[in-house]
Structures are given as structure tokens and as C-alpha cells.
Amino acid sequence: SGLYATIVAHNPDENKTRVKLPSGAKKVVSSSARAMVGIVAGGGRIDKPIMKAGRAYHKYKAKRHEWPRTRGVAMNPVDHPHGGGNHQHIGHASTVSRYAPPGQKVGLIGARRTGRIRGARKVHEA
């Protein structure tokens, strides 16, 4: 996995080359800069579904401990602020202050807004 850029123009007088990045931004680099020619290897790797837990296990085993992930509501209250209760529910608002102490800071931290996005998206034209 990696990135690519498209050469837009050369300026041999100033020894500069304009390249277009995937974001659409154009950047001027030195013409003596080196790059690989061709396409990036491993493209489409994430398109194939993992399909089974064992593959996910081996994928994350090579990285760091982030799998399997246990939900906070499935824990006991000693383990997580969302834990406990007779049903799996948070029991209070999931939004939490940005200035909450560590340990209380779980859920939607410093949320500006929550809920469904309703209404048409406004397009600002400059």
C-alpha cells in the first residue's frame, strides 16, 4: 500500500517538475528528485473480506492488541464506566466533557453534535 502522483509539467530551465497528488493539490518538486515508475503493489488488499475470526486474529496478532474488542456495556462496572446493570445499556449520556479526568473519558469525547444527520447538505460556493 502507498500513494501515487501524476507528473503535470516539467520546467527544464528552473529544474522543477509539477506533480498532481491524489488530493488534487499540485506540488512543485525538483526535477532531480527520484520516484518509482509503475503502480503501487498490494492495491485492493482491503477489498477482500476477512470472512472468519481466525484471519482477523492473525492479522492483528502481527500488529498490536486490538482484537477482539469487548464493548464497555458488556463489562462489569469495575472494568468500564459503561459496565454493569441488569441490561446492556450505558445508563447515562454517552457524551463526555473534553476536560473529564482520565477513566471517565469514554464515549463521545467533546462531541459538537450527535444523532442522525438530517436535512440536505449545504454546498458553499466561493
Backbone torsions as a table, in degrees:
resi	resn	phi	psi	omega
1	SER	NA	145.1	179.9
2	GLY	-176.0	-157.1	-177.9
3	LEU	-126.2	175.5	179.5
4	TYR	-144.9	164.2	173.9
5	ALA	-145.4	150.9	180.0
6	THR	-108.7	131.1	177.6
7	ILE	-74.6	125.4	-178.2
8	VAL	-96.3	-48.1	-176.2
9	ALA	-155.7	152.5	173.4
10	HIS	-110.4	144.7	171.3
11	ASN	-125.4	92.2	-174.5
12	PRO	-65.9	-24.9	-179.0
13	ASP	-66.2	-44.4	-178.6
14	GLU	-95.8	0.3	-178.0
15	ASN	58.2	44.8	-178.9
16	LYS	-124.4	149.5	177.3
17	THR	-131.6	135.1	176.3
18	ARG	-94.9	129.4	177.3
19	VAL	-121.9	148.0	177.9
20	LYS	-105.7	123.4	-177.7
21	LEU	-87.6	164.1	-179.8
22	PRO	-58.5	-26.5	179.4
23	SER	-73.1	-12.4	-177.2
24	GLY	100.2	-11.7	179.8
25	ALA	-73.3	144.6	176.9
26	LYS	-104.4	138.1	-175.4
27	LYS	-131.0	141.4	178.6
28	VAL	-101.1	122.7	179.9
29	VAL	-125.7	164.7	178.6
30	SER	-68.3	140.9	179.9
31	SER	-69.8	-16.9	178.1
32	SER	-85.2	-2.1	177.3
33	ALA	-67.9	149.2	-176.6
34	ARG	-106.3	151.4	178.4
35	ALA	-151.7	160.1	174.9
36	MET	-81.3	146.2	176.8
37	VAL	-106.9	132.8	179.9
38	GLY	127.7	-160.7	179.8
39	ILE	-110.9	157.2	-177.4
40	VAL	-72.2	135.0	179.9
41	ALA	-74.4	154.3	175.5
42	GLY	80.0	14.2	179.0
43	GLY	-66.7	141.2	179.8
44	GLY	81.5	11.1	-177.8
45	ARG	-63.2	-36.7	-176.4
46	ILE	-85.8	-0.8	178.3
47	ASP	-74.3	-28.0	-178.6
48	LYS	-79.7	127.3	179.4
49	PRO	-67.6	147.3	-178.1
50	ILE	-70.0	-36.8	170.4
51	MET	75.5	-35.4	-177.2
52	LYS	-145.7	156.3	-172.9
53	ALA	-63.2	-33.9	-177.5
54	GLY	-62.6	-37.6	179.2
55	ARG	-69.8	-37.6	176.2
56	ALA	-65.3	-38.9	178.8
57	TYR	-59.3	-49.4	-177.7
58	HIS	-69.7	-32.5	177.6
59	LYS	-61.5	-48.6	-175.7
60	TYR	-82.6	-20.5	177.9
61	LYS	-61.8	-34.4	-178.8
62	ALA	-76.6	-13.1	-175.2
63	LYS	-106.3	-85.4	-176.5
64	ARG	-156.5	171.7	-175.5
65	HIS	-80.2	90.1	172.0
66	GLU	-128.3	11.2	-178.9
67	TRP	-145.8	139.0	-6.9
68	PRO	-74.1	154.3	-179.3
69	ARG	-104.3	121.2	179.3
70	THR	-91.0	131.9	178.9
71	ARG	-68.9	147.7	179.8
72	GLY	-63.1	-36.3	-178.2
73	VAL	-70.3	-17.1	179.0
74	ALA	-86.6	-3.0	-176.6
75	MET	-94.9	175.6	173.2
76	ASN	-87.1	158.4	-177.5
77	PRO	-62.9	-21.8	178.3
78	VAL	-72.9	-20.9	-175.3
79	ASP	-96.8	-25.5	-172.5
80	HIS	-158.3	145.4	177.6
81	PRO	-61.9	-22.1	179.0
82	HIS	-90.6	-0.2	-172.8
83	GLY	-80.8	168.0	174.6
84	GLY	86.8	-179.6	-179.4
85	GLY	94.0	164.8	-177.9
86	ASN	-85.8	-7.4	172.9
87	HIS	-136.6	159.4	179.1
88	GLN	-81.4	89.9	176.1
89	HIS	-141.5	156.3	-177.8
90	ILE	-71.3	-42.2	175.1
91	GLY	90.8	-7.4	176.8
92	HIS	-156.5	176.2	-177.8
93	ALA	-61.9	141.2	-178.9
94	SER	-82.9	-12.5	176.9
95	THR	-79.7	142.6	-177.6
96	VAL	-139.2	148.8	-176.9
97	SER	-64.1	146.4	175.0
98	ARG	-62.6	-26.1	-175.4
99	TYR	-99.5	15.7	175.8
100	ALA	-67.4	149.7	179.5
101	PRO	-70.3	156.8	176.6
102	PRO	-58.9	140.0	-176.1
103	GLY	102.1	-31.1	174.4
104	GLN	-96.4	-13.6	-172.5
105	LYS	-85.1	72.2	175.1
106	VAL	-131.1	145.9	-177.8
107	GLY	107.8	-143.2	-177.7
108	LEU	-91.6	99.1	-172.5
109	ILE	-82.3	124.2	176.8
110	GLY	55.8	42.9	-174.7
111	ALA	-69.5	132.3	174.5
112	ARG	-81.8	-38.2	177.8
113	ARG	-151.9	156.3	178.0
114	THR	-136.3	171.0	175.7
115	GLY	93.9	-175.6	-179.1
116	ARG	-68.4	146.9	173.9
117	ILE	-85.8	114.4	-176.1
118	ARG	-113.4	150.3	178.7
119	GLY	90.2	163.8	-178.5
120	ALA	-73.9	149.6	179.0
121	ARG	-78.1	126.7	-179.1
122	LYS	-84.0	133.2	179.4
123	VAL	-106.0	120.2	179.4
124	HIS	-92.2	120.9	177.8
125	GLU	-107.9	126.7	-178.2
126	ALA	-103.5	NA	NA
